[in-house]
């Protein structure tokens, strides 16, 4: 009986472990995530770019102050803007 509970190939046990691990990581990493703020100038540039794109309503070309900023592909900025809009907020 003890060997049955230690079976690592039990799919139900694996699913329960994955759910538990996901919940633990979610609590650990997401609790208070907005309390810290921007950690580096790299993050601030990414946020300024996303803010500018959202304010201008132009999601195609990343811009800072109306000038193209082509340092990164726009997917990062699109994701940032999309999450903010889903939450009903500005970046």
Secondary structure, DSSP 8 states (H G I E B T S, - for coil): -HHHHT-TT-HHHHHHHHHHHHHHHHHHHHTTTTSS---SHHHHHHHHHHHHHHHHT--SS-EETTEE--SS-THHHHHHHHHHHHTT---
